[in-house]
Amino acid sequence: SNSDVGFDDSWYKKEELPEDIAAWIFDAETPVNSIFGPYQEGNAYKLAKLHASEMMPDSVEARHILLEVNSQQEVQAKQALADSLKTAIENGSDFGSLAREFSTDQGSAIQGGELGWFGRGQMVKPFETAAFNNKINEVTVVISQFGLHIVQTTNRGRETRQVQVAYLVRNVV
């Protein structure tokens, strides 16, 4: 609330962070809630707080069924359909057949909903969160600006330590 920049809840691997922050977190085995700084970067003073640290996959393989929603009135009907499709999949129904029949994402529907492997930052946030948090073969229903997604994670990549860093930034004017 006191920062000139809002909190970004993205997860980062060591190589995705600035060198000094990465060394502070990863090389020193810094505990969660530790603070680095203040330090000056460009025209701003900053504090960095290690907000969270977890072992997570660097990529996932997933498939989905997209149910397009065009109005608030459609949400309840599509949610009921999504819930019934989720239950059917969990009870052994063929995901690919259901994707070809129900998904409005024609690009993946013809491939049985398969999206292949992807890393963080390649999908819309709610979809990405579900795909990365799911266990293998777990099915989750999430909503995004594109509609309702029935997401199934089919494989998880190599587990690496990933962190969330909160920055308190005060621009110098």
LINLIN-V122557 format. One record per pair of residues at least 12 apart in sequence whose ideal C-beta (glycine too) atoms are under 6 Angstrom apart, sorted by sequence separation. I is the first residue (numbers start at 1). J is the second residue. D is the distance in Angstrom with one decimal. If there is no record, write none. Layout:
i->{I I}
j->{J J}
d->{D D}
This chain:
i->{14 24 35 36 130 85 99 139 35 99 67 34 96 126 127 32 126 134 30 124 131 32 130 127 131 25 21 65 68 65 66 65 66 66 65 64 90 63 89 63 63 62 86 86 61 59 82 59 86 85 82 82 62 78 60 60 69 68 67 66 67 66 64 65 64 63 62 60 61 61 60 59 57 58 57 58 57 58 55 55 56 53 52 51 51 48 49 48 46 47 46 44 45 44 43 25 13 13 11 12 11 7 5 3 4 3 4 4}
j->{26 36 47 48 142 98 112 152 49 113 82 50 112 142 144 50 144 153 50 144 151 53 151 149 153 50 48 99 104 102 103 103 104 105 113 113 139 113 139 114 115 115 139 141 117 117 141 119 150 150 148 150 131 148 131 132 147 147 147 147 148 149 149 150 151 152 153 153 154 155 156 157 156 157 157 158 159 160 159 161 162 163 164 164 166 165 166 167 167 168 169 169 170 171 172 163 160 162 162 163 164 166 169 168 169 169 170 171}
d->{4.6 5.0 5.7 4.3 4.6 5.7 5.2 4.8 5.1 3.2 5.7 5.1 2.8 4.4 5.6 5.5 4.7 3.8 5.5 4.5 5.5 5.5 4.5 5.3 5.3 5.7 5.6 4.8 4.1 5.5 5.1 4.4 5.2 4.0 5.5 5.4 5.9 3.9 5.2 4.8 5.9 5.4 5.1 5.6 4.9 5.3 4.7 4.6 5.6 5.4 4.7 5.6 4.4 5.3 5.0 5.8 4.4 4.3 5.2 5.5 4.4 5.7 4.9 4.3 5.0 5.4 4.9 5.4 4.9 3.9 5.4 3.8 4.1 4.7 4.4 5.5 5.9 5.1 4.7 5.9 4.7 4.8 4.3 4.2 4.5 5.5 4.5 5.6 5.6 4.2 5.2 5.1 5.0 4.8 5.1 5.7 5.7 5.6 4.3 5.7 5.9 5.5 4.3 4.7 4.9 5.1 5.9 4.8}
